Amino acid sequence: MTSERKEDYLKTIDKIISEKGYAQVKDISRSLEVGPSSVTGMLKKLTDEGYINYEKYGGVTLTQKGKETADETKEKYRTIKEFLTALGVSETVAEDDACKMEHVIAPDTYTKFLMFCEFSITEKGTNQMENFKKYCETGKTEKCTCGPKIQKL
């Protein structure tokens, strides 16, 4: 299990590599707004744990394990952010909250979260997220016209 800080480093390294083709301490330092010595210390830990390949004064590359962790973290972030914005949360708040939530959500909870997202969009051809947004805006619910009516005895 990686820490929040390690996941942030891996995501940042992956982003820099995708933009520049390589990552260096100065790039990571600038992106994360931390000193080069802090970056070097974390790179040593990430190397020891098998997440990156790093040589002092050289570039940084992700191992398969590091790339998988970075991709999983980015996917959690993207999914949570999209969900929050679908609920009507502002883009700025959704980005901030998703960045925090991506690190602490338990795997089982995330699985249920994904299942709920799929269910809310596909259940009986309706988009429950859109109905929820309308409810947030108006305070009124859509009347359900599906299924049998329950008769009172």
HELIX and SHEET records of a PDB file:
HELIX    1   1 GLU A    4  LYS A   20  1                                  17    
HELIX    2   2 VAL A   25  LEU A   32  1                                   8    
HELIX    3   3 PRO A   36  ASP A   48  1                                  13    
HELIX    4   4 GLN A   64  ALA A   86  1                                  23    
HELIX    5   5 GLU A   91  VAL A  104  1                                  14    
HELIX    6   6 PRO A  107  THR A  122  1                                  16    
HELIX    7   7 GLU A  123  GLY A  125  5                                   3    
HELIX    8   8 GLN A  128  THR A  138  1                                  11    
SHEET    1   A 2 ILE A  52  TYR A  54  0                                        
SHEET    2   A 2 VAL A  60  LEU A  62 -1                                        
END                                                                             
